[in-house]
């Protein structure tokens, strides 16, 4: 189990029409920060997320449906991942994404814990 902390939520990070959240580590550029959720995720180097794992945003639980081909690698190195809340498309899945259900955006806040288990 790994636990990160939401440090910042960009002004454009949450779009009710898009069921996704883009997370980056604390080294994210100012441009990226505008559209991203910045997380501090200590010891991310050996984090592996797999299908059927659970990710908690505070106490809001989500089940991993699909992990993109490079999602773990970039989560480990730059703490970047796109969380997509909804069904996995039959094709053209985002390689940097982790697809989660239920298909509802979590309510997030600065200092909230994000638990990978």
Secondary structure, 3 states (H helix, E strand, C coil): CEEEEEEEECCCCCCCCCCEEEEECCCCCHHHHHCCEEEECCCHHHCCCCCCCEEEECCEEEEEEEECCCHHHHHHHHCCEEEEECCCCCCCCCCCEEEEECCCCCCCCCCCEEEEC
